[in-house]
Amino acid sequence: MLFKLSNFAFQKKLSMLIHQRICIVLCFVFLSFGASSESSKETIQTNNTNFVVLVYHHVSSETPPSTSISPEKFEEHLTYLAQHHNVVSLEDALTALKANSPLPEKSVVITFDDGYANIYDNGLPLLKRFNFPYTIFINPEEIGKRANQLSWQQIKEMAPLGTFANHTIGHLHLLEIQQNENEEEWLMRVIANIVDSEDLIEEKIGYSKKWLAYPYGEYNNALKDKLLEMNYIGFGQQSGAVASYSDIGALPRFPAAGIYANLRTLKVKLNSLAMPVKSLEPQDTVVLPNQMIDTVTLNLYETPDMRITQMNCFYNGESIPNTIEGWSANIQLNLLLSPGRHRINCTAPSNSQKGRFYWYSIPFFVPTEEGTYLE
């Protein structure tokens, strides 16, 4: 009887041990599956490398209003930046971008396109006063040859705070295909222009950054991909902030002159966050004349900080309907775009930072029937 009782106790204890082992195994499997499921989600942490790039052209009250900011207004911008933001060099911003390392909160980069002499005359004294670094994208064959352009001597004088980079040899429309030229020949020609420009800049000032600001902000995927293959970083003129997941072949910049110089509206842009876009459909930026664009889809990385359900998209200041499916936004355009440059801007509020918005701009470039692009 004692033996039977002991055997029963042993069987009971053995059963309990087996049950515990099964529980442990099942729990491990469950937890592993859960961890695997979580890791399979394409989540991303935002804001680590977030910065905004501003683009100016003229600093003058006597030049075309659409691309100009008065010295007084420019001083107002710089004063605001000194009080509320951290102005960093483009070099530092791109280094952080590549390394996915953090930048100071609310970092801003100042850039200029076209190398106008009034940047030296009117902008440089203010930039020196605030000790702000900046980058100027120049057309090197025009430097010192046109009265409204910088000289190479002035560029040397601007070296302590200024960095100079590529804007092509002569500010051409990169997307224009010449008569009797196929796409392969077109690409070879524009790449040769960009490389010649880069070589001339290096010859004159001693360094080559391989940063290209697309003239008029115009590019397509074939050009962008070829430049990425050659280790260039591209800059457009579509709006939005920049972060580690941004497309370095066409980084966005906020225009800050002309109608965009109003500090009240610029403040929202300066505080913007880079929307975590994974892919865009359709992918190319060039639209043929009279081609209808029905729907554009933004596929996004999942991030807990962006309120995707409150995304709003706009074209020419008017709201465009969109539908959200998971972490994709389907924007119902139904637009027939005329020749010129067009942008669809989308924003979504941040959950953790009141008054800040994730921002993304989709550019479209439409040639004329003859294949030329408007100024």
BAZADO-751593 format. One record per residue (C-alpha): x, z, y; residue number from 0. Coordinates in Angstrom, 2 decimals, always signed. Example, Ala and Ser with C-alpha at 12.3 -4.5 7.8 and 13.67 -1.06 7.14 Angstrom:
<pts>
pt px->+12.30, pz->+7.80, py->-4.50, lolo->0
pt px->+13.67, pz->+7.14, py->-1.06, lolo->1
</pts>
This chain:
<pts>
pt px->+0.00, pz->+0.00, py->+0.00, lolo->0
pt px->+2.83, pz->+0.87, py->+2.29, lolo->1
pt px->+4.47, pz->-2.48, py->+1.43, lolo->2
pt px->+1.27, pz->-4.41, py->+2.17, lolo->3
pt px->+0.86, pz->-2.63, py->+5.49, lolo->4
pt px->+4.43, pz->-3.31, py->+6.49, lolo->5
pt px->+4.04, pz->-6.95, py->+5.47, lolo->6
pt px->+0.86, pz->-7.21, py->+7.54, lolo->7
pt px->+2.68, pz->-5.68, py->+10.53, lolo->8
pt px->+5.54, pz->-8.09, py->+10.01, lolo->9
pt px->+3.16, pz->-11.08, py->+9.87, lolo->10
pt px->+1.40, pz->-9.87, py->+13.00, lolo->11
pt px->+4.69, pz->-9.47, py->+14.85, lolo->12
pt px->+5.88, pz->-12.88, py->+13.66, lolo->13
pt px->+2.62, pz->-14.47, py->+14.83, lolo->14
pt px->+3.04, pz->-12.88, py->+18.25, lolo->15
pt px->+6.61, pz->-14.19, py->+18.52, lolo->16
pt px->+5.53, pz->-17.71, py->+17.55, lolo->17
pt px->+2.70, pz->-17.56, py->+20.10, lolo->18
pt px->+5.13, pz->-16.45, py->+22.81, lolo->19
pt px->+7.54, pz->-19.24, py->+21.93, lolo->20
pt px->+4.75, pz->-21.82, py->+22.09, lolo->21
pt px->+3.69, pz->-20.49, py->+25.49, lolo->22
pt px->+7.24, pz->-20.68, py->+26.78, lolo->23
pt px->+7.65, pz->-24.25, py->+25.55, lolo->24
pt px->+4.29, pz->-25.33, py->+26.95, lolo->25
pt px->+5.02, pz->-23.67, py->+30.28, lolo->26
pt px->+8.41, pz->-25.35, py->+30.42, lolo->27
pt px->+6.87, pz->-28.73, py->+29.63, lolo->28
pt px->+4.14, pz->-28.17, py->+32.23, lolo->29
pt px->+6.59, pz->-27.09, py->+34.89, lolo->30
pt px->+8.94, pz->-29.96, py->+34.10, lolo->31
pt px->+6.09, pz->-32.43, py->+34.28, lolo->32
pt px->+4.96, pz->-30.90, py->+37.56, lolo->33
pt px->+8.47, pz->-31.09, py->+38.99, lolo->34
pt px->+8.81, pz->-34.66, py->+37.76, lolo->35
pt px->+5.49, pz->-35.59, py->+39.36, lolo->36
pt px->+6.50, pz->-34.05, py->+42.64, lolo->37
pt px->+9.86, pz->-35.79, py->+42.66, lolo->38
pt px->+8.20, pz->-39.12, py->+41.89, lolo->39
pt px->+6.20, pz->-38.89, py->+45.11, lolo->40
pt px->+7.95, pz->-40.74, py->+47.92, lolo->41
pt px->+8.06, pz->-37.86, py->+50.32, lolo->42
pt px->+10.41, pz->-37.63, py->+53.25, lolo->43
pt px->+11.43, pz->-34.99, py->+55.74, lolo->44
pt px->+10.97, pz->-36.20, py->+59.29, lolo->45
pt px->+12.58, pz->-35.33, py->+62.63, lolo->46
pt px->+16.11, pz->-34.61, py->+61.30, lolo->47
pt px->+17.74, pz->-37.53, py->+63.08, lolo->48
pt px->+14.96, pz->-38.44, py->+65.48, lolo->49
pt px->+15.96, pz->-40.05, py->+68.78, lolo->50
pt px->+14.53, pz->-42.42, py->+71.38, lolo->51
pt px->+16.33, pz->-45.42, py->+72.88, lolo->52
pt px->+15.42, pz->-46.59, py->+76.39, lolo->53
pt px->+16.15, pz->-50.11, py->+77.63, lolo->54
pt px->+16.61, pz->-51.08, py->+81.26, lolo->55
pt px->+17.72, pz->-54.35, py->+82.88, lolo->56
pt px->+18.05, pz->-54.31, py->+86.69, lolo->57
pt px->+18.56, pz->-51.17, py->+88.79, lolo->58
pt px->+17.37, pz->-52.65, py->+92.06, lolo->59
pt px->+14.37, pz->-53.04, py->+94.36, lolo->60
pt px->+15.22, pz->-56.68, py->+95.07, lolo->61
pt px->+15.11, pz->-58.21, py->+91.59, lolo->62
pt px->+12.16, pz->-59.39, py->+89.42, lolo->63
pt px->+9.73, pz->-56.43, py->+89.23, lolo->64
pt px->+8.95, pz->-56.93, py->+85.53, lolo->65
pt px->+12.53, pz->-56.09, py->+84.51, lolo->66
pt px->+13.57, pz->-53.83, py->+87.37, lolo->67
pt px->+13.61, pz->-50.17, py->+88.25, lolo->68
pt px->+14.39, pz->-48.99, py->+91.77, lolo->69
pt px->+17.40, pz->-46.70, py->+92.23, lolo->70
pt px->+15.01, pz->-43.96, py->+93.40, lolo->71
pt px->+12.85, pz->-44.28, py->+90.29, lolo->72
pt px->+15.92, pz->-44.44, py->+88.06, lolo->73
pt px->+17.15, pz->-41.19, py->+89.62, lolo->74
pt px->+13.74, pz->-39.66, py->+88.85, lolo->75
pt px->+14.09, pz->-40.70, py->+85.20, lolo->76
pt px->+17.60, pz->-39.24, py->+84.91, lolo->77
pt px->+16.54, pz->-35.98, py->+86.57, lolo->78
pt px->+13.71, pz->-35.60, py->+84.07, lolo->79
pt px->+16.02, pz->-36.37, py->+81.16, lolo->80
pt px->+18.52, pz->-33.76, py->+82.36, lolo->81
pt px->+15.79, pz->-31.12, py->+82.50, lolo->82
pt px->+13.88, pz->-31.87, py->+79.29, lolo->83
pt px->+16.01, pz->-33.94, py->+76.90, lolo->84
pt px->+19.48, pz->-34.37, py->+75.46, lolo->85
pt px->+21.09, pz->-37.67, py->+76.41, lolo->86
pt px->+23.51, pz->-38.75, py->+73.68, lolo->87
pt px->+25.71, pz->-41.80, py->+73.28, lolo->88
pt px->+24.54, pz->-44.66, py->+71.10, lolo->89
pt px->+27.70, pz->-44.12, py->+69.03, lolo->90
pt px->+26.78, pz->-40.51, py->+68.27, lolo->91
pt px->+23.17, pz->-41.40, py->+67.56, lolo->92
pt px->+24.10, pz->-44.15, py->+65.09, lolo->93
pt px->+26.70, pz->-41.96, py->+63.39, lolo->94
pt px->+24.02, pz->-39.31, py->+62.80, lolo->95
pt px->+21.59, pz->-42.00, py->+61.67, lolo->96
pt px->+23.96, pz->-43.33, py->+59.01, lolo->97
pt px->+24.85, pz->-39.83, py->+57.78, lolo->98
pt px->+21.26, pz->-38.58, py->+57.99, lolo->99
pt px->+22.59, pz->-35.63, py->+59.96, lolo->100
pt px->+20.66, pz->-33.79, py->+62.68, lolo->101
pt px->+20.87, pz->-34.58, py->+66.38, lolo->102
pt px->+20.04, pz->-32.27, py->+69.29, lolo->103
pt px->+16.32, pz->-31.79, py->+69.80, lolo->104
pt px->+14.65, pz->-34.57, py->+71.85, lolo->105
pt px->+17.72, pz->-36.82, py->+71.91, lolo->106
pt px->+17.61, pz->-39.93, py->+74.11, lolo->107
pt px->+19.94, pz->-42.94, py->+74.33, lolo->108
pt px->+20.21, pz->-45.04, py->+77.50, lolo->109
pt px->+20.80, pz->-48.80, py->+77.18, lolo->110
pt px->+20.78, pz->-51.82, py->+79.49, lolo->111
pt px->+20.44, pz->-55.51, py->+78.65, lolo->112
pt px->+22.11, pz->-58.48, py->+80.38, lolo->113
pt px->+25.04, pz->-56.85, py->+82.24, lolo->114
pt px->+23.74, pz->-57.13, py->+85.78, lolo->115
pt px->+26.05, pz->-56.15, py->+88.64, lolo->116
pt px->+23.39, pz->-53.87, py->+90.15, lolo->117
pt px->+23.90, pz->-51.53, py->+87.19, lolo->118
pt px->+27.40, pz->-50.96, py->+88.55, lolo->119
pt px->+26.28, pz->-50.84, py->+92.18, lolo->120
pt px->+23.14, pz->-48.72, py->+91.88, lolo->121
pt px->+23.02, pz->-47.23, py->+88.39, lolo->122
pt px->+26.59, pz->-46.11, py->+87.79, lolo->123
pt px->+26.76, pz->-43.55, py->+90.64, lolo->124
pt px->+23.66, pz->-41.84, py->+89.23, lolo->125
pt px->+24.87, pz->-41.97, py->+85.63, lolo->126
pt px->+28.19, pz->-40.45, py->+86.74, lolo->127
pt px->+26.42, pz->-37.70, py->+88.65, lolo->128
pt px->+24.49, pz->-36.68, py->+85.53, lolo->129
pt px->+27.44, pz->-37.43, py->+83.22, lolo->130
pt px->+25.18, pz->-39.50, py->+80.95, lolo->131
pt px->+26.65, pz->-41.94, py->+78.42, lolo->132
pt px->+25.07, pz->-45.39, py->+78.19, lolo->133
pt px->+25.46, pz->-48.78, py->+76.49, lolo->134
pt px->+25.20, pz->-52.21, py->+78.13, lolo->135
pt px->+24.50, pz->-55.28, py->+75.99, lolo->136
pt px->+26.26, pz->-58.22, py->+77.66, lolo->137
pt px->+26.49, pz->-62.01, py->+77.43, lolo->138
pt px->+30.30, pz->-62.27, py->+77.62, lolo->139
pt px->+30.53, pz->-65.90, py->+78.79, lolo->140
pt px->+28.50, pz->-64.99, py->+81.87, lolo->141
pt px->+30.57, pz->-61.92, py->+82.82, lolo->142
pt px->+32.46, pz->-62.58, py->+86.05, lolo->143
pt px->+31.07, pz->-66.12, py->+86.31, lolo->144
pt px->+27.70, pz->-65.47, py->+87.90, lolo->145
pt px->+27.24, pz->-63.55, py->+91.14, lolo->146
pt px->+24.62, pz->-61.24, py->+89.67, lolo->147
pt px->+26.76, pz->-60.31, py->+86.65, lolo->148
pt px->+29.32, pz->-57.60, py->+86.13, lolo->149
pt px->+33.01, pz->-58.50, py->+86.20, lolo->150
pt px->+35.48, pz->-57.59, py->+83.45, lolo->151
pt px->+37.22, pz->-55.32, py->+85.97, lolo->152
pt px->+33.98, pz->-53.45, py->+86.64, lolo->153
pt px->+33.42, pz->-53.12, py->+82.89, lolo->154
pt px->+36.85, pz->-51.50, py->+82.56, lolo->155
pt px->+35.99, pz->-49.09, py->+85.37, lolo->156
pt px->+32.77, pz->-48.13, py->+83.56, lolo->157
pt px->+34.62, pz->-47.27, py->+80.34, lolo->158
pt px->+34.59, pz->-43.43, py->+80.63, lolo->159
pt px->+30.81, pz->-43.26, py->+80.09, lolo->160
pt px->+29.89, pz->-46.83, py->+79.25, lolo->161
pt px->+30.06, pz->-48.76, py->+75.98, lolo->162
pt px->+29.57, pz->-52.52, py->+75.81, lolo->163
pt px->+28.00, pz->-54.52, py->+73.02, lolo->164
pt px->+26.64, pz->-57.94, py->+72.04, lolo->165
pt px->+23.69, pz->-59.78, py->+73.57, lolo->166
pt px->+24.83, pz->-63.28, py->+72.36, lolo->167
pt px->+27.02, pz->-65.69, py->+74.30, lolo->168
pt px->+24.39, pz->-66.91, py->+76.75, lolo->169
pt px->+21.11, pz->-65.09, py->+76.16, lolo->170
pt px->+19.52, pz->-67.85, py->+74.09, lolo->171
pt px->+16.20, pz->-67.74, py->+72.23, lolo->172
pt px->+17.64, pz->-67.08, py->+68.77, lolo->173
pt px->+14.54, pz->-68.30, py->+66.93, lolo->174
pt px->+14.45, pz->-71.80, py->+68.43, lolo->175
pt px->+15.34, pz->-74.51, py->+65.91, lolo->176
pt px->+16.88, pz->-77.57, py->+67.50, lolo->177
pt px->+15.69, pz->-81.11, py->+66.87, lolo->178
pt px->+16.79, pz->-82.47, py->+63.46, lolo->179
pt px->+18.07, pz->-79.02, py->+62.48, lolo->180
pt px->+16.98, pz->-77.39, py->+59.21, lolo->181
pt px->+16.66, pz->-73.63, py->+58.73, lolo->182
pt px->+20.08, pz->-73.27, py->+57.10, lolo->183
pt px->+21.75, pz->-75.12, py->+59.98, lolo->184
pt px->+19.79, pz->-73.08, py->+62.51, lolo->185
pt px->+20.96, pz->-69.81, py->+60.93, lolo->186
pt px->+24.60, pz->-70.96, py->+60.81, lolo->187
pt px->+24.44, pz->-71.93, py->+64.49, lolo->188
pt px->+22.97, pz->-68.68, py->+65.80, lolo->189
pt px->+25.25, pz->-66.56, py->+63.63, lolo->190
pt px->+28.25, pz->-68.49, py->+64.98, lolo->191
pt px->+27.00, pz->-67.75, py->+68.51, lolo->192
pt px->+26.75, pz->-64.04, py->+67.76, lolo->193
pt px->+30.18, pz->-63.89, py->+66.09, lolo->194
pt px->+31.82, pz->-65.83, py->+68.96, lolo->195
pt px->+30.24, pz->-63.40, py->+71.40, lolo->196
pt px->+31.49, pz->-60.41, py->+69.40, lolo->197
pt px->+35.02, pz->-61.87, py->+69.26, lolo->198
pt px->+35.08, pz->-62.48, py->+73.00, lolo->199
pt px->+33.94, pz->-58.92, py->+73.74, lolo->200
pt px->+36.67, pz->-57.56, py->+71.47, lolo->201
pt px->+39.27, pz->-59.79, py->+73.13, lolo->202
pt px->+38.26, pz->-58.62, py->+76.61, lolo->203
pt px->+37.65, pz->-54.89, py->+76.11, lolo->204
pt px->+39.49, pz->-54.08, py->+72.88, lolo->205
pt px->+36.74, pz->-53.08, py->+70.47, lolo->206
pt px->+33.91, pz->-54.52, py->+68.41, lolo->207
pt px->+30.87, pz->-52.35, py->+67.74, lolo->208
pt px->+28.82, pz->-54.97, py->+65.89, lolo->209
pt px->+25.70, pz->-53.85, py->+67.74, lolo->210
pt px->+23.42, pz->-56.72, py->+68.73, lolo->211
pt px->+20.47, pz->-56.54, py->+71.11, lolo->212
pt px->+18.29, pz->-59.55, py->+70.31, lolo->213
pt px->+17.62, pz->-61.51, py->+73.53, lolo->214
pt px->+13.94, pz->-61.12, py->+74.44, lolo->215
pt px->+13.73, pz->-58.84, py->+71.39, lolo->216
pt px->+13.18, pz->-61.92, py->+69.19, lolo->217
pt px->+14.28, pz->-61.98, py->+65.54, lolo->218
pt px->+13.02, pz->-62.89, py->+62.09, lolo->219
pt px->+13.82, pz->-61.61, py->+58.61, lolo->220
pt px->+16.33, pz->-64.36, py->+57.78, lolo->221
pt px->+18.39, pz->-63.56, py->+60.87, lolo->222
pt px->+18.05, pz->-59.81, py->+60.52, lolo->223
pt px->+19.03, pz->-59.83, py->+56.84, lolo->224
pt px->+22.09, pz->-62.02, py->+57.47, lolo->225
pt px->+23.28, pz->-59.69, py->+60.23, lolo->226
pt px->+22.79, pz->-56.66, py->+57.99, lolo->227
pt px->+24.86, pz->-58.40, py->+55.35, lolo->228
pt px->+27.59, pz->-58.76, py->+58.00, lolo->229
pt px->+27.34, pz->-55.03, py->+58.91, lolo->230
pt px->+25.68, pz->-55.54, py->+62.28, lolo->231
pt px->+23.07, pz->-53.17, py->+63.67, lolo->232
pt px->+20.23, pz->-54.88, py->+65.51, lolo->233
pt px->+18.10, pz->-53.70, py->+68.43, lolo->234
pt px->+14.72, pz->-55.12, py->+69.37, lolo->235
pt px->+12.40, pz->-54.58, py->+72.29, lolo->236
pt px->+9.45, pz->-53.30, py->+70.28, lolo->237
pt px->+8.65, pz->-49.68, py->+71.03, lolo->238
pt px->+9.06, pz->-46.56, py->+68.90, lolo->239
pt px->+11.46, pz->-43.77, py->+68.04, lolo->240
pt px->+14.34, pz->-43.97, py->+65.56, lolo->241
pt px->+15.14, pz->-41.86, py->+62.49, lolo->242
pt px->+17.15, pz->-42.12, py->+59.27, lolo->243
pt px->+14.43, pz->-44.19, py->+57.57, lolo->244
pt px->+14.23, pz->-46.76, py->+60.41, lolo->245
pt px->+15.18, pz->-50.41, py->+59.87, lolo->246
pt px->+18.72, pz->-50.67, py->+61.28, lolo->247
pt px->+18.38, pz->-54.44, py->+61.42, lolo->248
pt px->+15.83, pz->-54.13, py->+64.24, lolo->249
pt px->+15.82, pz->-50.66, py->+65.78, lolo->250
pt px->+13.10, pz->-50.08, py->+68.39, lolo->251
pt px->+13.66, pz->-49.33, py->+72.07, lolo->252
pt px->+11.18, pz->-48.28, py->+74.72, lolo->253
pt px->+11.19, pz->-50.48, py->+77.85, lolo->254
pt px->+11.54, pz->-48.17, py->+80.85, lolo->255
pt px->+11.38, pz->-50.55, py->+83.81, lolo->256
pt px->+8.69, pz->-52.59, py->+85.52, lolo->257
pt px->+5.20, pz->-51.45, py->+84.52, lolo->258
pt px->+6.77, pz->-49.05, py->+82.02, lolo->259
pt px->+8.75, pz->-47.08, py->+84.62, lolo->260
pt px->+5.86, pz->-44.67, py->+85.29, lolo->261
pt px->+7.26, pz->-41.29, py->+84.30, lolo->262
pt px->+3.84, pz->-39.90, py->+83.40, lolo->263
pt px->+3.40, pz->-42.39, py->+80.55, lolo->264
pt px->+7.11, pz->-42.51, py->+79.73, lolo->265
pt px->+7.10, pz->-38.78, py->+78.96, lolo->266
pt px->+4.84, pz->-39.37, py->+75.92, lolo->267
pt px->+7.25, pz->-42.02, py->+74.63, lolo->268
pt px->+10.31, pz->-39.84, py->+75.24, lolo->269
pt px->+8.71, pz->-37.17, py->+73.06, lolo->270
pt px->+7.70, pz->-39.59, py->+70.31, lolo->271
pt px->+8.74, pz->-39.30, py->+66.66, lolo->272
pt px->+9.74, pz->-42.13, py->+64.35, lolo->273
pt px->+6.88, pz->-43.05, py->+62.05, lolo->274
pt px->+8.11, pz->-42.98, py->+58.42, lolo->275
pt px->+7.35, pz->-46.61, py->+57.56, lolo->276
pt px->+8.50, pz->-47.69, py->+54.09, lolo->277
pt px->+7.40, pz->-51.32, py->+54.26, lolo->278
pt px->+5.26, pz->-53.72, py->+56.25, lolo->279
pt px->+2.95, pz->-56.45, py->+54.99, lolo->280
pt px->+3.25, pz->-59.25, py->+55.98, lolo->281
pt px->+6.97, pz->-58.78, py->+56.49, lolo->282
pt px->+7.97, pz->-61.55, py->+58.89, lolo->283
pt px->+7.63, pz->-61.34, py->+62.64, lolo->284
pt px->+7.16, pz->-65.03, py->+63.43, lolo->285
pt px->+3.61, pz->-66.37, py->+63.63, lolo->286
pt px->+2.82, pz->-70.07, py->+63.94, lolo->287
pt px->+0.66, pz->-71.26, py->+66.84, lolo->288
pt px->-3.06, pz->-70.93, py->+66.07, lolo->289
pt px->-2.32, pz->-68.88, py->+62.95, lolo->290
pt px->-4.89, pz->-66.14, py->+62.38, lolo->291
pt px->-3.55, pz->-62.68, py->+61.48, lolo->292
pt px->-6.21, pz->-60.81, py->+59.54, lolo->293
pt px->-4.70, pz->-57.57, py->+58.25, lolo->294
pt px->-1.36, pz->-55.82, py->+58.60, lolo->295
pt px->-0.53, pz->-52.99, py->+56.20, lolo->296
pt px->+1.86, pz->-50.14, py->+56.93, lolo->297
pt px->+3.11, pz->-48.46, py->+53.76, lolo->298
pt px->+4.38, pz->-45.00, py->+54.70, lolo->299
pt px->+6.51, pz->-42.30, py->+53.18, lolo->300
pt px->+4.50, pz->-39.15, py->+52.62, lolo->301
pt px->+5.29, pz->-36.44, py->+55.15, lolo->302
pt px->+3.29, pz->-33.25, py->+55.68, lolo->303
pt px->+3.92, pz->-33.29, py->+59.42, lolo->304
pt px->+2.13, pz->-36.55, py->+60.26, lolo->305
pt px->-1.66, pz->-36.53, py->+60.54, lolo->306
pt px->-2.20, pz->-39.97, py->+59.06, lolo->307
pt px->-5.99, pz->-39.63, py->+59.11, lolo->308
pt px->-5.81, pz->-39.69, py->+62.92, lolo->309
pt px->-3.69, pz->-42.82, py->+63.22, lolo->310
pt px->-4.68, pz->-45.09, py->+66.11, lolo->311
pt px->-3.48, pz->-48.65, py->+66.66, lolo->312
pt px->-3.62, pz->-50.67, py->+69.87, lolo->313
pt px->-3.17, pz->-54.24, py->+71.05, lolo->314
pt px->-3.05, pz->-54.96, py->+74.79, lolo->315
pt px->-4.32, pz->-51.45, py->+75.42, lolo->316
pt px->-7.41, pz->-51.83, py->+73.25, lolo->317
pt px->-8.02, pz->-49.93, py->+70.03, lolo->318
pt px->-7.85, pz->-51.82, py->+66.73, lolo->319
pt px->-9.74, pz->-50.51, py->+63.67, lolo->320
pt px->-7.73, pz->-49.35, py->+60.67, lolo->321
pt px->-8.48, pz->-47.85, py->+57.29, lolo->322
pt px->-6.31, pz->-45.28, py->+55.52, lolo->323
pt px->-5.75, pz->-45.41, py->+51.77, lolo->324
pt px->-3.44, pz->-42.63, py->+50.66, lolo->325
pt px->-0.26, pz->-43.25, py->+52.64, lolo->326
pt px->-1.05, pz->-46.82, py->+53.60, lolo->327
pt px->-2.74, pz->-47.95, py->+56.80, lolo->328
pt px->-4.60, pz->-51.26, py->+56.82, lolo->329
pt px->-4.86, pz->-52.54, py->+60.39, lolo->330
pt px->-7.71, pz->-55.00, py->+60.92, lolo->331
pt px->-6.30, pz->-57.40, py->+63.51, lolo->332
pt px->-8.32, pz->-60.60, py->+63.20, lolo->333
pt px->-6.22, pz->-62.03, py->+66.02, lolo->334
pt px->-5.33, pz->-65.59, py->+66.96, lolo->335
pt px->-2.10, pz->-65.07, py->+68.89, lolo->336
pt px->-1.08, pz->-67.34, py->+71.75, lolo->337
pt px->+2.56, pz->-68.43, py->+72.30, lolo->338
pt px->+4.68, pz->-65.52, py->+73.50, lolo->339
pt px->+5.64, pz->-62.01, py->+72.40, lolo->340
pt px->+3.05, pz->-59.57, py->+71.09, lolo->341
pt px->+3.13, pz->-55.97, py->+69.87, lolo->342
pt px->+0.76, pz->-53.81, py->+67.87, lolo->343
pt px->+1.45, pz->-50.12, py->+68.59, lolo->344
pt px->+0.36, pz->-47.38, py->+66.18, lolo->345
pt px->+0.54, pz->-43.62, py->+66.72, lolo->346
pt px->-0.38, pz->-40.52, py->+64.72, lolo->347
pt px->-0.17, pz->-36.88, py->+65.89, lolo->348
pt px->+2.33, pz->-34.36, py->+64.59, lolo->349
pt px->+0.90, pz->-31.32, py->+62.83, lolo->350
pt px->+3.66, pz->-28.95, py->+63.90, lolo->351
pt px->+4.55, pz->-30.19, py->+67.40, lolo->352
pt px->+1.62, pz->-30.25, py->+69.76, lolo->353
pt px->+1.51, pz->-33.25, py->+72.05, lolo->354
pt px->+4.07, pz->-35.28, py->+70.04, lolo->355
pt px->+3.15, pz->-38.48, py->+68.23, lolo->356
pt px->+4.69, pz->-40.56, py->+65.48, lolo->357
pt px->+5.06, pz->-44.06, py->+66.89, lolo->358
pt px->+5.58, pz->-47.51, py->+65.37, lolo->359
pt px->+5.42, pz->-50.96, py->+66.94, lolo->360
pt px->+4.89, pz->-54.24, py->+65.07, lolo->361
pt px->+6.29, pz->-57.25, py->+66.98, lolo->362
pt px->+5.08, pz->-60.82, py->+66.62, lolo->363
pt px->+6.79, pz->-63.87, py->+68.11, lolo->364
pt px->+4.78, pz->-67.05, py->+68.55, lolo->365
pt px->+6.42, pz->-70.36, py->+69.56, lolo->366
pt px->+4.69, pz->-73.18, py->+71.38, lolo->367
pt px->+3.45, pz->-76.24, py->+69.53, lolo->368
pt px->+6.80, pz->-77.85, py->+70.37, lolo->369
pt px->+8.71, pz->-74.98, py->+68.73, lolo->370
pt px->+10.07, pz->-73.43, py->+71.93, lolo->371
pt px->+9.77, pz->-69.79, py->+72.97, lolo->372
pt px->+8.50, pz->-68.58, py->+76.33, lolo->373
pt px->+10.72, pz->-66.73, py->+78.81, lolo->374
</pts>
